[in-house]
Amino acid sequence: MLARMSGNVLPAAHTPDPTTWSDNNITLAWLGHATVLINFYGVHVLTDPALFRRIGVDLRVATVGPLRLTACALEAAQLPDIDVVLLSHAHFDHLDTASLGALPGHPVVVSAPKTADLVPRHSVAGVHELRWEQAANLRTRRGDLEVRAIEVKHWGARLNHDGYRGYNGYVIRREGRSLLFGGDTAHTPLFAEHRRHGPYEAAIMPIGAYDPWIYNHCTPEQAVAMADAAGARLFVPIHHKTFRLSEEGFNEPIERTEAALVKERDRLAVREVGDSVVVA
């Protein structure tokens, strides 16, 4: 990893206001990195929450690890009560224990196999570990949400010695509508198989950290191709502009994404940290 340990943190380009979102829509906001806040017809879902200035080892009084390039678009206190958290895998930039401990609402957590031990239990209502193609129907105070784990191409170890940990993407479904969350993934033909769980209003896909980590992270063009293979209507790019984890430039991933979608500009749902969009 080519992590940045010091320097200034840029503010998010936009600050979404979830209090204005209608429970009669599916609305999402990219808060930074792989963290997306979703109002899914009233059920509040948060993906891979990383809310603070640093990720890494949580010492309770501080976190020791890489510093953000761009601040999270919302602080923990600005979030609505979260009903469901989706954790794709155990890497520090996706499973941040300090952020999980700060979430309002005492949410239910869905995680990959053999990762539940990392979740701070005092701050959540429970943890469901799902294997690929396993699904759970979660009952929340705002209604039910179906979550299905799907296979992607990545790895799940938090440290070098725990390669037994799993890694997931997810399909979430409610009221006959579905979203796809790709988590972290390299290029793989698996997304054509995931098409059967759609159709998808949007695919939330990683577009950064591919240089030189191409065997574990996809390029923007590959991310678009996988979303196309899955049959997603809108494309929501994540995993860029937040932490320095690789060699590509700050703006390169989104510029390449825009080029890949130049003939379908309306499919690109967000561009900047803090952007929000109504997808259904």
N, C-alpha and C positions, 0 to 999 in steps of 0.2 A: 504494500500500500504506500502511496505517495502522499500521506496525510499532511495537512497543514496544522501546526501546533500553536501558532501565534499570528497576530495581525488583526485588522479591523473586520467586523462582520457587517455586511451590507444589509440595509432594511429590505424587507419583502417589497416587491413592486406594488402589491395591492393588499388591502386588509378586508377579507370577506366579512359579511355580517350575517351569521346563521339565524339571528332572531327575525330576519325579514323573509326567510325561506318558507314556502308553503308546504304543508304536509300532504298536499294533493299532487306534488310533483316529485321527481327524482332530481335532486340538486347536489352537485359536488363542488368542492374547492380543493385545489392542490396547495397544501400548506408548506411543501418543501420536501425534497428527497422522495421517499416512498410513502409519505404521509398524506393521505387523502381523507377529507371529511365528507361523508355522504349522508344526506337526508333521503332515505329510501321510503317515500310515502309515510313519513313520520318516525321511522326507526333510524336512529343515529348510529352510523357505522364509522369506525376509524381504522385505517390500514397502517400497519407498521409505524406506530407513533414515535417520532423523535422530535421533541419539542424544545429542547434546551440548546445552549450555545455549544456544548460539547457532547460527543458520544464516547463511550468507553467504559472503564471500570467505575462503578458507582460506589463512592466512599461515604455516601449519605450527606456529608457536609459539602462535597464537591465531586465532580466527575473528572477523571484523568483520561484524556484521550484527544482525538482530533477536534479541531475547532471548525465551526461552520464557515462557509463563504457568505451565505445569505441566511438571515434570521428566519425562523419559523413565522408564517403569516399570522398565526394566532398563538397567544400564550394559553397555558392550561386553564387559567381562570376565565378566558374568553370563549371556551368551548361550551357547547350545550352538554347536558348529561348524556354520556355515551352509553348506548345499549349493547353494542357488539364491537369487539376489537378483533381484527384479523392480523395474525402474525405469520409471515411467510416462512421465516427461518430464523436461526439463532444468531446471525452475525450482529455485531454491536450496532450497526447503522440501521438495523431493522427490528431488533428486539432490545429496546433501551429501557432498562429497569426503572431508572429515575422517572422517565415519562409515564410508564405504566402506573407507577405509584402516585402520580399527580393527577390522574384523569378523574373528572367529576362523573358521578352517576353509578359507580360500582358495577362496571360492565361485565358481561360474559366474554371470555376470550376463546377464540378458536386458533389453534396452533398446529404446527407440524409434529409428527411423531417424536417422542423422547425430547421434548422441549419444555414441558409443563413445569419442570423443576426450576426453571429460570424465572418464572412469573411470580412477582410478589403477591402472595395469596391474600394479604390483608386488604388489598385495594381492588380486588375483583370478586365477582359473584361465583365464579367457577371457571374451569379450563376444560375445553373439549379438544383432545388431540385427534386429528383426522388423518387417516391414510389416504393415498390417492384413490379417487372414486368413491370414498365414503362421504355420506351426506348427513347433516344434522338439521333438524327443524327446531330452531331456537324460539322459545316463547319469551317475549319481552313485554314490558308494560305498555308498549305502543303497538303491539301486534307481532305476528310471527315472521321469521326470516329463515329461509332455507339457505344453508351454506354447504357447498360441495368442494372438497379438495380435488385439485387436478395436478397432474404431473407436469413439471417443467424441467429444464436442464440447468442445474446449479449444484451447490453442495451446502451441507447444513452445519458443519462444525463451527462452534464458537471459538474454541482454542484448537491447537494442533492435535490434541490427543482425543478429541471427542467426535470423530468422524461418523459415529453411529447416529447422530441427530439427523432428523429428516428436513425436508424443504417442500413447500407447496406453492401453487397458485390456487385461486379460489373462483368459484362462480357463486354469486349471491342472487337470490330470486325472491320476489314478493309481488303479489297481485298480478301474476302473469308476465312480469318484466324481469329481465336479467342483466347483470353487469359481470364483466370478467376482470379479475385482478391478477395480472401476470406475476406479481412479486418480483423476484430476480430471476432472470433466465438468459441463457445463451440461445443461439438460433437452434430450433428444433422443429421437425415436422409434426410434433404432437398437437399443435394448435388446430390442425385440420380435423383431428379426432374430437377435439373439444367443441367443434361446431355443433355437435348433436345436442349439447346442453343449452344452446341458444334458442332463438336469436338474441343477440346482445345489443342493448341500447348503446353501450360504449365498452371499449377495452382500455383498461388502465395498464400501460406497458412501460417498462424501463427502457431508456434510450442512451444511458451514459455508462462510463467506466469500462469501455471496450478496448482502449489502447493503454497497455498491451494485453488486457485480460479477456481477449476475444473468445477463449474457450469457456468462459463462465458468464460473460455478459454480451448481449447482442448489440449490433450497430443500430442506428436509427432506421435504416432501410430494412433491416431484418425484423425489427419490431413492427413496422408497418406491415410487412409481408405476413407476419404471424397473426396480426389482428385481422388482416384480410382473409387469411385461411380460416379463421374462426368465424368469420361472417359478421364482424362488429360494425355497427353503423358509424359511431364516432370514435375518434382516437384521442386518448388522454395520455400525454407523455409525462413520465416521472423519472426520478433517479438521475437528475442532472442539476447544475447550478446551485448545489447545496454543500457538498463536501468535495474536497480534492482527493479523489481516490485513484486517479489515472492521469494519463498524459494529454488527452485531448483538451482543446481550449474550452474556456468557460461557455462560449456561445455556440461552439461547433455542433453539439448534439441537436439543439433545436433548429439550427440553420439547416442541417441535413434532413431533419424531419420535415421542415417546411418544403424543401426541395422534393422530397419523396412524395409529398401530397400536393404538389403544385397544381395538378389538374383536378384536385378534390379539396380545395381550400376549406370548404365548409365542414369537412370531417375533423379538422384539427380543433379540438374543443378548448384547450388551454395552451398558453405559451409562457407565461411568467408566473413566478411564485406568488401565490395569493389569488390567481385567477379563479373565478367560479363560473359555473355553467348549469343551466337547466337542461337535462338530457331527455326527460320524458315528463 
